[in-house]
Amino acid sequence: MEKVKKIVVLRLGGSLIVPNEIDFEFLEKFKSAIEKLKARHKFVVVCGGGSIARKYIKALKEKGLSQKIQSMAGIAVTRLNARFMTYFFGRDANQGIPHDMGQVEGLLRKHDVVFCGALRYAPQETSDGTAAKLANFFRADFINLTAVPGLYTKNPAEHKDARFIPEISWKEFYKRAVKIKYKPGQHFILDQHAARIIMKRKIKTYIIGKELKNFENVLKGKRFKGTLIDK
């Protein structure tokens, strides 16, 4: 009997795909890690929009357009990044990018790796919220692969006294997230909607940086550098 593979929902930050230019070196390592790990896992990879999405959003905000229009522009960039990642992995481009959970589920039956961006528009939600919803839908662990190695008490790029937080409860993380006022393209480590979902649905969540050994260690149950959101 064929062994059932564990589903993992992975959010791949747009800042890791396109920090300024395409990060070819990182993406090659990411692809190698996924190819190695898919022997025992299936991956839903939700791509973020990163700085490119924020540039479009900023321009539309300055034009005076609504948050919904700003968000739709951000969603389009996440889907473009997802389409690029399918090409990068050598997938069949004619399948397109899924726009709802049913399409993700259908593709996951046929493939070990499915890329998507944000799914259908929802108010005050980024691709973080999409990933949290998918983790709940598949009853999967949620890994947020981002530009920083985990959660800090403050933004470490701006504050030298920022302290690293290796573990935090769902409730305490949610309290931190909701202190920040939502805006399309926001840059907090997980959006408020995602924080609410993982708390309500008790989804084990990992925040790790671009050092892919930590990603592998999480899936293998080994020690890792990052932040665990749990209990």
BELBELRA-V563715 format. One record per backbone hydrogen bond with DSSP energy under -0.5 kcal/mol. NH is the residue of the N-H (numbers start at 0). CO is the residue of the C=O. If there is no record, write none. Layout:
NH	CO
NH	CO
This chain:
5	39
7	41
8	140
9	7
9	43
10	142
11	9
11	45
12	10
12	144
15	12
16	12
17	13
18	20
19	20
22	16
23	21
26	22
27	23
28	24
29	25
30	26
31	27
32	28
33	29
34	30
35	31
36	32
37	33
38	35
39	36
40	36
41	5
42	111
43	7
44	42
44	113
45	9
45	43
46	44
46	115
47	11
51	48
52	48
53	49
54	50
55	51
56	52
57	53
58	54
59	55
60	56
61	57
62	58
63	60
64	59
69	65
70	66
71	67
72	68
73	69
74	70
75	71
76	72
77	73
78	74
79	75
80	76
81	77
82	78
83	79
84	80
85	81
86	82
87	83
88	84
89	86
90	85
92	90
94	91
95	92
97	114
103	99
104	100
105	101
106	102
107	103
108	104
109	105
109	106
110	106
113	42
115	44
124	121
128	125
129	125
130	126
131	127
132	128
133	129
134	130
135	131
136	132
137	133
138	135
139	134
140	6
141	203
142	8
143	205
144	10
144	142
145	143
145	207
150	164
152	162
155	153
157	154
158	154
161	158
164	150
165	163
167	227
172	168
173	169
174	170
175	171
176	172
177	173
178	174
178	175
179	176
180	178
185	182
194	190
195	191
196	192
197	193
198	194
199	195
200	196
202	197
203	201
204	228
205	141
206	226
207	143
207	205
211	209
213	210
214	210
215	211
216	212
217	213
218	214
219	215
220	216
220	217
221	216
225	223
226	206
227	165
228	204
228	226
229	167
229	227
